Each structure stands twice: as C-alpha cells, then as structure tokens.
Amino acid sequence: MKWINNMVFVLTLFGIMDHTLAQQYHSDALIEAASFGKYRAIGVSVNTANRLFVAFPKQNTDYQYGLTEIVNGERVPYPNEEWNKPGEEAGHFVSVQDLYVDANDFLWVLDSKPAPSGSIFGDKGEAAEGQFKLLKINTRTNQVEKRYNFDDLDKSKSGLNDVRVDVQKNKAYLSDPGQAAIVVLDLATGKTRQVLEKTSFTLADPDLILVYDGVEMRDKNGKPFMSNVNGIALTHDFKYFYFKPINKKHLYRIETQYLTDESLTEKELESKVEDMGDAGVTHGLIADKKGNIYLTNSLDYTIKYLSPDGQLHTLVQDSRLLWPDSLGIGTDGFLYFSCAQLPQDPNWSNGKNRTELPYRVFKVQLP
C-alpha cells in the first residue's frame, strides 16, 4: 500500500486530494467517543473528571440543545433544560459556539450569534447586531456563576468564535474573525480590548481558497469561505497565546505578558508576535501540559501537533476527519474533538448535501 500513501502525499501537496482516494485512510487509533445522528456538534471540552461537554450551534438545520453533557453516550441538556429551551432572553442559549474548561475546572461557554457581517458561515440573518455572552459554569455544582455581556463590543461587526481563559491574569482571550482581531476580556471589570486588529497575523489570505473533492468551498453567490483569526490556544503555564486564521497557513504566537499590557502601542504589540511557521490550513487549536499545540486540518484529514522543539507531527490521519474542529483534553490521556463537516453542506458544495451522518466526536490517545 506504499504507493497509495505516496500518491496521496503528492495530491495533498498540490491541493487536489480526492475524498475517494482519502478513504484509503483508516487509523485504529481513532475512536468514536459519541455519536449524534443529524445534530452537528462544534464546541467540545472535558473537565478533570473526564466529563465530556459538547455544544451545538443554531447554524445547524437540525437543532435540539445548545449545550450538553454526554452521559452513557446520550446528550443531556446542560446545565439544565431551562437554559436549552428556545428563546433569546438572558437565561437561554442563543447559539453556543465554543467551550473551554479552565485550570480551575470551570466550564466557559461562549454563546455567540454573530451579526450577518461578522459571520464566517455565510449567514444572511435579519439581525443588525449580534448577540454575545460568556458564561462561567462551576462543573462541581453545575451552576452558572458569572455572565459577561460584551457591552463595549461592536456587535454589528463582531463574530466571536473561540475562547481561552487565563486564570493567572484573570483574562479571557477570544478570536473575533468578524473584526479580524483578538479580544481581551478583563474578567474583573467585564471590559474588553481589541488587539492586533486587521494585521497580517489575523487577516485571512484571500488567495487561499479551500477545495474538497475538487469542489471549491463557495456559497451560492460564489463567495469563497474565508475566515480571519479563528483557532486559538493557551499554554498551561499561561505564557503563550497561539492563534491563526483558517485561510492562512502560518501559525502565530505572542506572550500573554504583552497581550495584556495596555501600555503597548499597536505597533509595539505587533512586534512581539512570533511566526511559528507553516502549519497548514487548520481550524481548532489546543495545548497540552507538555507544551504541544494540537491543530485540526481538514485538507488532509489529520490532527497534527507542534511540539516544543518547533517540529510539526501527525497524530492521526483518517478519512472520517471531515473538518475536525473544536478540541478538549481529558485526564484519561485522550484528545477529544468534533468533526463539523462544513464543506459537505449544500451551502458550500454547489447545493449538494454531502454530509456523512452521523455527526460524531472522536478521541485519540495523546503522544
């Protein structure tokens, strides 16, 4: 089978790998952690007791719950039924986008419904402004302890996507592809700062068009999928913050001491960004305790990781990894992640539904 592997490598190199050929890939290391039928999972996180939390945004055609805990393979609405009931009032989820369990075992829930101009999904909703909130949930008591409303955010342009929480500095860092910026939220005051806005580090490369099975990922109007800064990661020592756009191959990082320093000018802050090299087209990012940075890559159906020595490794490659997205790490030694299958949607696939049900969360052992 060596010739198949070589052929796939060559086709991947030139960006023309066909999914039919990619189906030759199978890894016994890839384990199904949960299956959801027609419900598309996005956000994934795991706490120290290895409780698996999974979110389902309302961009989905089929929708039932915004946030769930997976118990015995079943979706249980979390933190309760009330939060998951329909409604856009304060006590309900609008569209849960990302999850993150912090170093103190609190689950942070990013409920983000971008304005049409800030959405990466091609949404054409009627709302002139987005709706955003960040919840802090105690996973021991299953109670919501804090809520942030982003009152000083430009909600006509923002599209908050991912969140990481720095318990050392009492800050939250969020990617905002809608404004091509990093948002720094002060957890003490609730105030936000927008940094690195529309820089070469946060802007997508407009010439990088994603292609799957020979089909360019464009909406019905011919507009290509394009995401500015999207995936983010925070190291366990809180020293480095990693980030990159989907439509850009290079990965970047900055020390959090600079990211949180309000005395620095924008130019001074830009000078502190480090280019970590070509990591490919990636979606979700997460760091482990060893300092590895995991990156999901849909073009070659892989999960990769950047080790502390700067080398890029492949953790797993499998044809079932269709747009691997958000990640969580358990104390059981496994990396958990969703597969959103975004390029399979009719909206991004010339009107053809190529979704391969069921939607699933997978896990793979950490190196």
N, C-alpha and C positions, 0 to 999 in steps of 0.2 A: 504493500500500500504506500510505499515511499513516494512513488511517482505522483499519487494523488495529493499528498501533503505538499510536494514541491510545486505542483500545478496551482493549488490553492494559494500558496505563498505568492507566486508570480501574479496571479489575478488580483489578489488583495493589494499587492504593491501598486498596481495600476488602477485600483479602484473599480474593478469590473467583476468582482466575485459574484457569482450567481448563487442564490439560495439553494437551488437544486444540488449544486456541487457541494455547497456548505453542509448539506445534510449528511455528507460522509462523516462529519464530525460527531463524535459521541464520547463523552467522558463519564466514566463510572464515579468520578469524584463529585459530580453534580447530583445533588439530592433534592427532591421536592420536599419543601417544608410545609406548604399549604397550597390548596387549590380553591379557586373562587368562581368557577364557571364563567358567566358572562360579565362579572364585575371586575373592572380593571383596577388593580392596586398600583399605587405610586409610592407614597411615603412608607418607609419601613424603619423600625428601631427596636432595640432589645435592651431590657434592663438587666441588672446584675443577677436577678433570679431567673434569667432566661425567659422572661415573659415577652412574647412577640406581639408588637403593636403594628397595625397596618392601616393605612389611610386610603380613601377612595374619593378623588376629586369629582366635582359635579360636571366637569367637562365630559364625563362619560355619558354615553347614550343610556346605558342601564345603570341605575343608581339606587342604593337602598340605605347604606350607612356611610357617614363621613369618616368616622374613626372607630376601629375595632381592636379587640384583643383576640388572638387566635387561641382558643381553648379546645383541646382534643380535636383539632382540625377544623373547628367551626368558628365562624365570625360572631363575636359577642359585642354588641354596641358598647363603646367605652367613651367617657367614664360611666355613662348610663344611657338609658333610652331617650331621656328628655333632650340631651344635647344633640342627639341624632335625629330628632323629629324635624320635619320640614318647617322652614321659617327662617327669616333673616334678622330676627331680633337678637338681642345681646346674648341670650342663653342658648343659641343654636349654632351649629356649624353651617357655614355658607359653602365653602369648598376647601377641604383640608388638603394642603399641598405637600407639606413636609413635616417630618417628625425627628426629634433628636433627644436621646437620653443623655443628660449631662453627668459630670463626675460625681454628683451627689445623688444620682438615681432619680432625678425629676424628669418627667417627660414634657418636652416643649412641643407644642402643637401650633404650626403655622397655618392659620385659616386664611387663605388668600384667594380672593376673586378679583383678578386684575381688571382695570379699565380696558376697553377694546384696544386702545392704542398701546397698552402695556403688555398685552398678552402675546405669548410665543405660540399659542395654539391656533392662531387664525380665527379667533372668536370675533363675532360681529354683533355682540350684545348691545342692548339699548342703553345700558347704564353709562352715564357720562363719567362717573367716578368708580374706582374700585372699592372693595370692602376688605379690610385687613384687620386681623387681630392675632396676637400671640398669647397662648395660654401656657401657664406653668402648672403641671399636674403632679401631685405627690403620688407616686406609684405604690406607696405603702398604705395610704389611706384612700386612694382613688378619688381624691378631692381636688377641684380646681382651686389653687391658692393665689394666683395672680393673673391679671389680664392687662395686656398692653394694646393700645388702640392706634398707635402711629398717627396721632393728631396733627403732627407737623410734617407729615409726608405729603408729597404732591400726588394725590390719589387719582388724578386724571392721566398720569403717565406711568405710575409705578406698576410693577408686576412681581412682587416679592416671591422668590422661588424656593430657596433653601435657607436653613438657619443652623448656626452652631453657637454654643454658649460657653463663655469663658468665665467660670466661677471664681477664678483668681482675681480678675479685674472687674467682675460684676458687669460684664458687657455681653451683648448678643451681636453676632455678625451675620448679616443676611445678604444674599445675592439679589440684585434687582435688575434682571435683564431688560425690563421696560425702560429703565433710565441708564442702562449700561454703567452701573455703579455698585459699590459696596455700601451697605447701610450699617452704621454702627449705632446700636441702641444702648443707651445707658439704662441699666435695669433699676437703678436707684431713683432716677428722675423721670424716666419714660421718654426723654428727649432723644432725637435721632440726629446723626450727621451723615451726609452723603460724601463719600470719598472716591477718588480715582474715577470720577465720572467721565465717560466718553474718552478714555485713554486707549492707547494701543493694547493695553493689558485686559481691558474689559469689553472692548468692541469686537463684534464678530467680523470675520473676514468675508466680505460679500462675494468673493470669488469661490468660496468653498461650498459647493452645492453637494448635498448628501444624495447618494444614489444607492438604491436597493433593488436587486433583481433586474438591473438595467433600467429602473424607473426613477427619474429624478423626483425628489421629495418636494413637490409643489402643490399649492392649494388649487382650488377650481379656477382661480383667476390667474394662475400661472406664477404666483409669487412663491419663491422658494422658502422652505423652512429656514429660519435664521434666528439663532439665539445668541445674545450677548452673554456676559458673565452669568454662569448658571451653577455648575457644580462647585462646592466649597468643602474644605476640610480644616480641622483644627487639631494640632498635635496634642498629645496627652499632657505634655509639660506646659501647654498654653503658649509656647514660644513662637510657633509659626502658624500662619494662616495661608492655606493654599487655595487657589481659585483659577478658573478658566472659562471662557465661552465654549459653547458646544461647537460652534463653527470657527474654531481656531485650534491648531494642533499643539501649540505650546502651552505648557503648564507654568504657572507663576506662583510665587510665594512672597510674603512680607512678614517681618517680625511684628508681633502684636504690640510691642512697646512703641512702635512707630504708628501703627494703625490707630492706636488710641491716644496719640499725642496731638492734642488740639492746637499746640503752638506751631506745628509744622505747616508751611505753606503747601499748596497742592504740588508744586514743582519739587519741593523737598521730599514730599511723600513719594512721588513717582520715582525719585532717585533711589529709594530704599527697596523697590520691587526687584526681585531676583527672577531671572528666566531659568527655569529648570529643564528646558529643552523640549524636544518633540515627544509628546505623549499620545499623539493620535487624536481622533475625534472621540471625545468622551462625554459622559453625562454625569452620573453621580460620583462623588468622592467621599472617602472617609479615611481616618488614620487609626492605626492600632497602637498598642502600648510599646511595640518595638520601634516605632517611628516609620513603618511602612505606610505609604499612601496608596490606597486602592482606587482604581479608576475603571468604570464600566465603559466598554467600547462596543457599539452596535455594528460597525462596519465589518469587523472580522469575528464577531460573536465571542468576545473574550471578556474576562475580568483580568486586568493587569495590576501590577503594583510597582511603585517606585520605592526601592529600598534606600536606607540612609546613605549608602555609598553612591547614590545617583544612578544606579542601574535599573533599567525597566525590565520586568519579568512578566511572563504569562502565568497566571494562577490556574485558569481553566479556560478551555475553548470548547464550545458545544453549539450545535445549530439551533438549540432551543433558546439560546440567549438573544431574543428578539427585543432590541432596545432595552438592555439591562439598565436599571435606573437607580433608585434610592437604595442605600445600604445601612445595615446595622451589624454590630459585632456583639456576640454573646460571650459569656464567661465559659461556655461549653467548648470554646475553641473553633467556632464556626462563624463564617461571614454570611449574612443573610441579605438577599436583595430581590427586588421586584423586577419584572420584565413588562414594560408598558406597551410594547408592540406598536408604537406610534406610526412608523412608516407603513404598517399594514392597514391603517384606517383608510376608508374611502376618500376622506378629505385630502390625504397626502399620497394617494395611489391611483390617480386618474379615475376616481369614482368607484373603484373595485375594492370590495371588502376582502382583504387577505388575512384577516385575523385568524389565529390558530388557537381556538379555545381548548382547554380552559386557561384563563389568566392564572398565573402562579407566582409564588415566592419560592425561590430556591435557596439552598445553602451549600457551602463548600468549606472544607477544612482550611484553616489558616496555615501558612507555611511555618 
